[in-house]
Amino acid sequence: MSDIALERMTQAQFDAWLPRPFAEYARDHMSAGTWSEEEGEERSRGEHEALLPQGLATPDQHLWSIVRLIDREHGRDPVGAVEAGAGAACLRQQHRDRT
C-alpha cells in the first residue's frame, strides 16, 4: 500500500498543472451557459492570471501537490492539487490515463 503526502508545489509541477484548471474552469462556465465557447478560454486565462499574477510566487496564494508515495524505485505519483488563499480553498483531482 502507498502513502499520500501533501508537498509544496514546485515550479515544474505548477507549469504542468496550470493548463488543467484553465480548461476545467472554462468548461464549467460554458456548460452553465455563462460563457460562450469563443470567450471561455480567454476569460478563464484572464481570471486565473488575476488570481495568480506572480504565478507560484503570488503572495497569499498557496499551492500544494498531492502525491502518492510509491516506493524508492518508483518515487512519487502526483494525484491532485490543493489551492488555498484569499479566504478560499480548492481541491483538484488529477485525471490521466493509466495505460
C-alpha positions in Angstrom: 0.0 0.0 0.0 1.2 3.5 -0.7 1.1 6.7 1.4 -0.3 10.1 0.4 1.7 13.3 1.0 1.0 17.0 0.6 4.0 18.8 -0.7 4.6 22.5 -1.7 4.2 22.7 -5.4 7.4 23.1 -7.4 7.7 25.4 -10.4 7.8 22.4 -12.7 4.6 21.0 -11.1 2.9 24.4 -11.4 3.8 24.7 -15.1 2.4 21.2 -15.8 -0.7 21.7 -13.6 -1.8 25.2 -14.7 -3.4 24.3 -18.1 -5.8 21.9 -16.3 -7.7 24.5 -14.1 -7.8 26.9 -17.1 -9.6 24.3 -19.2 -11.8 23.0 -16.3 -13.0 26.5 -15.3 -13.8 27.5 -18.9 -15.6 24.2 -19.4 -17.7 24.7 -16.2 -18.7 28.2 -17.3 -19.5 27.1 -20.9 -21.6 24.2 -19.6 -23.5 26.5 -17.3 -24.1 28.9 -20.3 -22.4 31.9 -18.6 -19.6 32.0 -21.2 -19.7 31.2 -24.9 -17.1 28.7 -26.4 -15.5 31.7 -28.2 -14.8 33.5 -24.9 -14.3 30.6 -22.5 -10.6 30.0 -22.7 -9.7 33.7 -22.8 -11.9 34.6 -19.8 -10.6 31.6 -17.8 -7.0 32.5 -18.5 -7.7 36.2 -17.6 -9.3 35.2 -14.2 -6.5 32.8 -13.3 -3.9 35.4 -14.2 -5.7 37.9 -12.0 -5.7 35.4 -9.1 -2.1 34.3 -9.6 -0.4 37.4 -11.1 3.1 36.2 -10.0 2.4 32.6 -10.7 3.6 30.2 -8.0 5.2 33.2 -6.1 1.9 35.1 -5.8 1.6 36.4 -2.2 -1.2 34.9 0.0 -1.8 32.1 -2.5 -0.7 28.7 -1.6 -0.4 25.7 -3.9 0.4 22.1 -2.9 0.7 18.8 -4.8 -1.0 15.7 -3.5 1.4 12.8 -4.2 1.2 9.1 -3.8 4.5 7.8 -2.4 5.1 4.6 -4.2 8.5 3.3 -3.2 12.2 4.2 -3.5 12.4 2.8 -7.0 9.2 4.4 -8.4 9.2 7.7 -6.4 6.1 9.9 -6.3 2.9 9.8 -8.4 1.0 13.2 -8.5 -2.7 12.6 -7.9 -4.0 16.1 -7.3 -3.5 19.6 -6.1 -4.7 21.9 -3.4 -5.1 25.7 -3.9 -5.7 28.0 -0.9 -5.7 31.7 -0.5 -7.9 34.8 -0.3 -10.3 33.0 2.1 -11.0 30.1 -0.2 -9.6 26.7 -1.0 -9.9 24.2 -3.9 -9.0 20.6 -4.2 -8.4 19.3 -7.7 -8.1 15.6 -8.6 -5.6 14.9 -11.4 -7.1 12.8 -14.2 -4.9 10.9 -16.6 -4.8 7.6 -18.5 -3.1 4.8 -16.7 -2.2 2.6 -19.6 
